Amino acid sequence: MDFFQSAMLEVVLAGALAGVVGVLVVLRERAFFTMSLTHATFPGAVAAAILGVSIPLGAAAAAIALIAIALGIGRIRSQGPAVASGVMLTAGFALGAFLQSVTPLAIDVESFLVGQVLAVTAADLALTAAVLAAAIGIWAIFGRHLLFSSADEAGYRRAGLAPWLPEVLSLALIAGTVVAIMPVVGAILGVALIVAPAAAARLVVRDWRWMLVLAPAVGIVSGVLGLLASRWLDIAAGGAIALVAAFAYGLAWLINSLRARPAIRSRPPAQRSGMHAGHSHATIEVRTP
């Protein structure tokens, strides 16, 4: 394959992976954590480039270290997970900027921030495909546990189940996805490709099973259209992919709003009172086989 064919295959794999894991991120309300984690991979990537080792390996090591720090901060009652994610976000990005400023090497930091999909290698393709296969396997085996703990963590505990298992699986999948899609959208824009397709699917469909179908489809379309736009318009591929994903979310919001209007108008005036025009919330039907 030439470089553009490799890039096209990578955006298809990355879009599918981001959609599958993005459903988990949306259902477990881990969007801010995911954004923090994308920034946390930045110093690992810079350090790996300085040391001349694998970029994904460095990004993964940094992500694991900062996740451990965030989990420790999150256990402090006066802090909580939001504070931990904020610390991880700022500390990760600041550390990456510091390493880049003191290194004597000429490092193309922009490729770490916004991606450089046209330079993907066979190793990048293999990593993305492996993480995608792992994500599908985890959903197939532990899907009900992930859903149960996401919808009712207290009930999950009362059922005698250990909440640490779905949490660890979720964190591992999110971290693996952030690292795998870095060549496509970089450390900064990765959250757009992970969250936007799944959030769009949540607005359009009610069943989580359909979310797992629609979100990867939106992710793939976002990747393909963004890559083609970058070629036709001579713009950065990572930014174009993120913009298409954001546009897909906006379109889904518009469809959901238009679909909700007839239902609101058909309700009696007493039921419509207290509702704000233009606001609707999609719900998820959690059904177990």
C-alpha positions as CSV (number, residue, x, y, z in Angstrom):
1,M,0.0,0.0,0.0
2,D,1.1,3.6,-0.6
3,F,1.1,6.2,2.1
4,F,-2.5,7.4,1.4
5,Q,-3.9,3.8,1.3
6,S,-2.2,3.1,4.7
7,A,-3.7,6.4,6.0
8,M,-7.1,5.5,4.8
9,L,-7.0,2.0,6.4
10,E,-5.8,3.7,9.7
11,V,-8.6,6.2,9.8
12,V,-11.1,3.4,9.2
13,L,-9.7,1.3,12.1
14,A,-9.3,4.3,14.3
15,G,-12.8,5.5,13.6
16,A,-14.3,2.1,14.4
17,L,-12.2,1.9,17.6
18,A,-13.1,5.4,18.8
19,G,-16.8,4.6,18.2
20,V,-16.8,1.3,20.1
21,V,-14.9,2.7,23.1
22,G,-16.7,6.1,22.9
23,V,-20.0,4.4,23.7
24,L,-18.3,3.2,27.0
25,V,-17.0,6.7,27.6
26,V,-20.4,8.3,27.1
27,L,-22.4,5.8,29.1
28,R,-19.9,6.0,32.0
29,E,-19.6,9.8,31.8
30,R,-15.9,9.7,31.3
31,A,-15.6,12.5,28.6
32,F,-13.6,14.8,30.9
33,F,-11.4,12.0,32.0
34,T,-10.8,11.0,28.4
35,M,-9.8,14.6,27.5
36,S,-7.4,14.6,30.4
37,L,-5.9,11.3,29.3
38,T,-5.3,12.5,25.8
39,H,-3.2,15.3,27.3
40,A,-1.4,12.9,29.6
41,T,0.0,10.9,26.7
42,F,1.7,14.0,25.3
43,P,4.8,13.9,27.7
44,G,5.3,10.2,27.1
45,A,5.3,10.7,23.3
46,V,7.9,13.5,23.6
47,A,10.1,11.5,26.0
48,A,9.9,8.5,23.7
49,A,11.1,10.7,20.8
50,I,13.9,12.1,22.8
51,L,15.0,8.6,23.9
52,G,14.6,7.1,20.4
53,V,12.1,4.5,21.5
54,S,8.6,3.6,20.4
55,I,6.2,6.6,20.5
56,P,3.1,4.5,21.4
57,L,5.1,2.8,24.2
58,G,6.1,6.1,25.7
59,A,2.6,7.5,25.5
60,A,1.2,4.3,27.1
61,A,3.7,4.5,29.9
62,A,2.8,8.1,30.6
63,A,-0.9,7.3,30.5
64,I,-0.5,4.5,33.0
65,A,1.5,6.6,35.4
66,L,-0.9,9.5,35.3
67,I,-3.9,7.3,35.7
68,A,-2.4,5.8,38.8
69,I,-1.8,9.3,40.1
70,A,-5.3,10.4,39.2
71,L,-6.8,7.3,41.0
72,G,-4.8,8.2,44.1
73,I,-6.1,11.8,44.1
74,G,-9.6,10.6,43.4
75,R,-9.6,8.6,46.6
76,I,-9.1,11.7,48.7
77,R,-12.6,12.7,49.8
78,S,-12.0,16.4,49.6
79,Q,-10.8,16.1,45.9
80,G,-12.7,13.6,43.8
81,P,-12.4,12.4,40.2
82,A,-13.0,15.8,38.6
83,V,-10.1,17.4,40.5
84,A,-7.9,14.3,39.6
85,S,-8.7,14.6,35.9
86,G,-8.0,18.3,36.0
87,V,-4.6,17.8,37.6
88,M,-3.8,15.0,35.1
89,L,-4.8,17.3,32.2
90,T,-2.7,20.3,33.2
91,A,0.3,18.3,34.6
92,G,0.5,16.1,31.5
93,F,0.4,18.9,29.0
94,A,2.8,21.1,31.0
95,L,5.3,18.2,31.4
96,G,5.2,17.6,27.6
97,A,5.8,21.2,26.9
98,F,8.7,21.3,29.4
99,L,10.4,18.2,27.9
100,Q,10.0,19.6,24.4
101,S,11.6,23.0,25.4
102,V,14.7,21.4,27.0
103,T,15.5,18.7,24.5
104,P,18.3,19.3,22.1
105,L,16.6,17.3,19.4
106,A,14.4,18.8,16.7
107,I,11.1,17.2,17.5
108,D,8.0,17.8,15.4
109,V,5.7,18.4,18.4
110,E,2.8,19.3,16.2
111,S,2.5,15.7,15.0
112,F,2.0,14.6,18.6
113,L,-0.6,17.3,19.2
114,V,-2.8,17.0,16.0
115,G,-1.6,13.8,14.4
116,Q,0.2,12.9,11.2
117,V,-1.9,10.2,9.7
118,L,-0.1,10.2,6.3
119,A,3.0,9.0,8.1
120,V,1.5,5.9,9.7
121,T,3.5,2.7,9.7
122,A,2.6,-1.0,9.7
123,A,3.2,-1.0,13.4
124,D,0.6,1.7,13.9
125,L,-2.0,-0.2,11.9
126,A,-1.3,-3.4,13.8
127,L,-1.7,-1.6,17.2
128,T,-5.0,0.0,16.2
129,A,-6.3,-3.3,14.9
130,A,-5.3,-5.1,18.1
131,V,-6.9,-2.5,20.4
132,L,-10.1,-2.7,18.3
133,A,-10.2,-6.4,18.5
134,A,-9.7,-6.2,22.3
135,A,-12.4,-3.6,22.6
136,I,-14.9,-5.8,20.7
137,G,-13.9,-8.8,22.8
138,I,-14.4,-6.9,26.1
139,W,-17.8,-5.6,25.0
140,A,-18.8,-9.2,24.0
141,I,-17.7,-10.8,27.2
142,F,-18.2,-8.1,29.9
143,G,-20.8,-5.9,28.2
144,R,-23.5,-6.5,30.8
145,H,-21.2,-5.8,33.6
146,L,-20.0,-2.6,32.0
147,L,-23.6,-1.5,31.5
148,F,-24.9,-2.5,34.9
149,S,-22.1,-0.7,36.7
150,S,-22.5,2.4,34.5
151,A,-26.2,2.6,35.1
152,D,-26.3,1.8,38.8
153,E,-23.0,1.4,40.6
154,A,-24.7,1.1,44.0
155,G,-26.9,-1.7,42.7
156,Y,-23.9,-3.4,41.2
157,R,-22.2,-3.4,44.6
158,R,-25.4,-4.7,46.3
159,A,-25.5,-7.5,43.8
160,G,-22.2,-8.7,45.3
161,L,-20.1,-7.7,42.3
162,A,-16.7,-6.0,42.4
163,P,-16.9,-2.5,40.8
164,W,-13.2,-2.4,40.2
165,L,-13.3,-4.9,37.3
166,P,-15.5,-2.8,35.0
167,E,-13.6,0.3,36.1
168,V,-10.2,-1.2,35.3
169,L,-11.5,-2.5,31.9
170,S,-12.9,0.9,31.1
171,L,-9.7,2.8,32.0
172,A,-7.6,0.3,30.1
173,L,-9.8,0.5,26.9
174,I,-9.8,4.3,27.0
175,A,-6.0,4.5,27.5
176,G,-5.4,2.0,24.8
177,T,-7.6,3.9,22.4
178,V,-6.0,7.2,23.1
179,V,-2.6,5.8,22.4
180,A,-3.7,3.9,19.3
181,I,-5.4,6.9,17.6
182,M,-2.6,9.3,18.4
183,P,-1.2,9.1,14.8
184,V,-4.6,10.0,13.4
185,V,-5.7,12.9,15.6
186,G,-2.9,13.5,18.0
187,A,-3.0,14.0,21.8
188,I,-5.2,17.1,21.7
189,L,-7.9,16.2,19.2
190,G,-8.3,12.5,20.2
191,V,-11.2,13.3,22.5
192,A,-13.3,14.6,19.6
193,L,-13.1,11.4,17.7
194,I,-13.8,9.3,20.8
195,V,-16.7,11.3,22.3
196,A,-18.5,13.0,19.4
197,P,-19.6,9.9,17.4
198,A,-20.8,8.1,20.5
199,A,-22.6,11.2,21.8
200,A,-24.2,11.6,18.3
201,A,-25.4,8.0,18.4
202,R,-26.9,8.5,21.9
203,L,-29.0,11.3,20.5
204,V,-30.3,9.3,17.6
205,V,-30.9,5.8,19.0
206,R,-32.1,4.6,22.4
207,D,-30.7,1.0,22.7
208,W,-27.0,0.6,23.6
209,R,-26.7,-2.2,21.0
210,W,-27.6,0.3,18.2
211,M,-25.1,2.8,19.7
212,L,-22.4,0.2,19.3
213,V,-23.3,0.0,15.6
214,L,-23.9,3.7,14.9
215,A,-21.0,5.2,16.8
216,P,-18.3,3.2,14.9
217,A,-20.0,4.0,11.6
218,V,-20.0,7.7,12.4
219,G,-16.4,7.4,13.5
220,I,-15.4,5.7,10.3
221,V,-17.2,8.3,8.2
222,S,-15.6,11.1,10.1
223,G,-12.2,9.7,9.5
224,V,-12.7,9.0,5.8
225,L,-14.3,12.4,5.0
226,G,-11.7,14.2,7.1
227,L,-8.9,12.5,5.3
228,L,-10.4,13.2,1.9
229,A,-11.0,16.8,2.8
230,S,-7.4,17.2,3.9
231,R,-6.3,15.9,0.5
232,W,-8.7,18.0,-1.5
233,L,-8.3,21.2,0.5
234,D,-4.7,20.8,1.6
235,I,-5.5,21.1,5.3
236,A,-4.4,19.2,8.4
237,A,-6.0,15.7,8.5
238,G,-6.4,15.6,12.3
239,G,-8.2,18.9,12.5
240,A,-10.5,18.0,9.5
241,I,-11.4,14.6,11.1
242,A,-12.2,16.3,14.4
243,L,-14.4,18.9,12.6
244,V,-16.3,16.3,10.7
245,A,-17.0,14.4,14.0
246,A,-18.2,17.6,15.6
247,F,-20.4,18.3,12.6
248,A,-21.9,14.8,13.0
249,Y,-22.8,15.5,16.6
250,G,-24.4,18.8,15.6
251,L,-26.4,17.1,12.9
252,A,-27.5,14.4,15.4
253,W,-28.6,17.1,17.9
254,L,-30.6,18.8,15.1
255,I,-32.3,15.5,14.2
256,N,-33.1,14.8,17.8
257,S,-34.5,18.3,18.3
258,L,-36.8,18.1,15.3
259,R,-38.0,14.7,16.2
260,A,-38.9,15.8,19.7
261,R,-41.0,18.8,18.7
262,P,-44.0,16.8,17.5
263,A,-44.1,14.8,20.7
264,I,-43.9,18.0,22.8
265,R,-46.7,19.6,20.8
266,S,-49.0,16.6,21.1
267,R,-48.8,16.6,24.9
268,P,-51.5,18.3,27.0
269,P,-50.7,21.9,28.1
270,A,-50.3,20.8,31.7
271,Q,-47.5,18.4,30.7
272,R,-45.8,21.0,28.5
273,S,-45.6,23.6,31.3
274,G,-42.2,23.7,32.9
275,M,-40.5,22.3,29.8
276,H,-38.0,24.6,28.1
277,A,-38.4,24.9,24.3
278,G,-35.5,23.5,22.3
279,H,-34.2,21.2,25.1
280,S,-34.6,17.4,24.9
281,H,-32.7,14.6,26.5
282,A,-32.1,11.2,25.0
283,T,-32.3,8.1,27.2
284,I,-30.6,4.8,26.9
285,E,-32.6,1.6,27.2
286,V,-30.3,-0.9,29.0
287,R,-31.5,-4.3,28.0
288,T,-29.7,-7.5,28.9
289,P,-29.9,-10.6,26.7
